[in-house]
Amino acid sequence: TKTNTQCLVIILLASGYWPVSYTEVILEDGQRCLKPVYELRKDPIVEVPCDIGVSLLTRELQTKPGAFEATLEAMIPKSWKHHVRRVADHIEYIQLKNGSKIYFMTAAAGADAYQSAVFRVVVMDEAHDEKIFNELTSRVGQTTPKVIMGFYTGSHGKDWAYDRFIKTDELGKTPEYRAVKRMTMLDNPFIPMKEKQRMIEIWTERGE
């Protein structure tokens, strides 16, 4: 899923480790999760430790079963964690033993909530208001990569983010400092081929 992919990227940037295989685990809420087995990259993408900001639209999207918080916490090996700070019903940040911190924020708090933040990397979903996006992305360092955005056109359509990023790429006008990677469920190695073929048939019948 998009959430799993973003979580893996967060872990890579915070630790320098990338998954080489997976084991299946069931979370406390009954959700199925493929837990990675990690290997240290010889050429880390960013220098660690680093502070990473994860911005979601609402606290519910952070804490609901199978959502970002539970998925990320389950994917990080327990032996890597130094401290998990919880506030009320949600995690404020996860600190790794290497010094990296992963902070959770929500766009529902408004743009002002980001004004004192300083991050090495920012990760967010696509439905953020453009004003909040601009405020949040002004809080990261000058070196790349610094902003990672997941985008699902099926639920959010062609809004400002589509025009600014996806449409620009479709027109072949993506700047050198930006990368656009397209993925579908066909790229998921854990979905059986028979199921993929069935879904392709459904899409074809719908003219998609």
N, C-alpha and C positions, 0 to 999 in steps of 0.2 A: 504494500500500500504506500501511498504518498507519505503517510505519517512514519512508517517504518523506515523508508528511505531517508527522510529528514533526520530521524533519530540516529541512524548509522553515520550520517555525515557529521552530526554534532559530536558524536563519540570520537570519530576520526580526528576532528579538529581539536578536541579537548585532550586527546591522549596520544595521537599518532598511530593508533592501532586500527586495523581494518579486518572485517570478518573473512575467514577462509572456509568455514563450514558452519552448519547450524544444527542445534538440537531442539526438539519441540518440547515446550513447557506449557502448563496451564496456569494462568494467573489466578489470584484469589477470587476474582469476580467471574471466573469460568471462561474467560477469553483465551483463545489459542494464541501462543506467541512462539515464534521461531527465535531461540536464543543463540546469538552468534558465538563462535569460537574465534578469538582474535589473534592476529599476528602483527608484530610491529613493522611498520613500513620503513624501508631504508632511506626514503626521501620524504620526510614529513612535510605536509603542505604548509603548516604554520608552526612557528616556534611555541612550545608549551613551557610553562603554564599560560593559559589565556582565559579571559572572561568572555563568555558567550551569552547573548541575550536571546531568549526564545519568546517571541511575542505572538499570542493567540487573541482571537477576537473577544472571547469571554472566559471567565473562570470555569464555566461549565464545560467548555471545549477542552480545558486543561484537565479537569478532574473526572469527567464522566467515564464509565467503564470502557476499557479498550482505547481510551483517548491518549493524548500526548504524554501526560504525566506518568501513567501506569506503564505505557510502552517503553518510554525512555528509561525509567527506573529499573524495569525488568531486564533491559538489554545491557545495562552497565554491570559488570561483574562486581559482586559484593566486596571482593578483596581490593577493588580500586577505590572504594568510597571512604572518604575521611569523615564527612559530616553531611547529613541531610536536614536542612532547616525547614520545619513545617510551621505554618501560620494558619490557625483555624483549620479549615478543611483542605488546604492545598500546600504544595511545596513551594517555598520561596526560592531556594537554590539548592543545588547539589554540588558539594565540593569534593574533588578527587584528591587522592593522596599526592599527586604530582603538583598540586596547587591550582589547577584549573577549576573555575566555578561556572556552573550553568544556571542562569537565572530565568525564572518564569515571570512573564509580564502579560498584561491584557490590554488590548486597545480600548476596552470599555472604560478604562480609567481616564482616557483622553490624552491628547498630545503633551500636556504639561507634565504628566507623570514620567515622561522619558527625559526631561530636561537636565537632570543631574546624573544621568547614566553615562558610562564610558565603557565601550565593549571592543573586543578584537573582532568579533564576528556577530552578526545578527541573523536569526532564522525566523521566518514568519510565513503565515499563509497568505493567500492572494486577496482576501476580502477586506483588508485594511483600507481605511480611508486614505486618500492620497496625502492629506495634510499630516496624518500620523506617520505614514511611510516616510515622508520627507524629514520629519523631526527625528524619527528613530534612526534612520540611516545617516543622519548627521552626527550620530554619537559613536561612530566606529572609526578605527584608524585609517590611515591613508594607503595602506598596502592591501593587496588582494590575496585571497578572496575575503570579502567582508560582508556581503549580503547574499543570503540564500532564500529564495521565495518559491514555495510550492504553488502551482496553479492548476486548477481543475475547471475547465471551461463548462463542463456539464452542469455545474451547480451555480456558477457565478456569471456566466455569459461574457459578453464582450464589454467589460467596463474599462476604467482608466488604465488598469494594470495590463489588460489585453492590448490596448492601443499602444501603450508605452513600451511593452516588452515583446509580446508574442507577434503582434502585427508587424512590428519593425523587423523581426527575424524573418517572417514570411516574405517580406519585401526585399530580403537580402541586405538590410541596412543595419545589422547588429554591430555595434562598436567592438573593437578588438578586446576591450577589457571585460566584455560581457559574454557569458556562455548560456545557450538555451539548449536544454536536453529534453527531447520528447520521449515519453514512456507510456505504454499501455499495459493492460493485463497480459498481453502476449509476451511481454518481457519478463514476466514473473515465472521463475523456474519451478515454483512450488505448486502451480496450477496444472493439473493433468492435461495432456494434449487433447484428450477426448472432450474435456470441458471447454477448452479453448475453441475447438472446432464447433461445438454446439453454440457458443456465444457468437462466433463469426457468422453462423447461419442466421441467427436472430438479427444481427446487424444488417446482413444482406437483405433479409426480408423487409426490414424497415427502411432500406435505402440509405443506410448510414455509411 
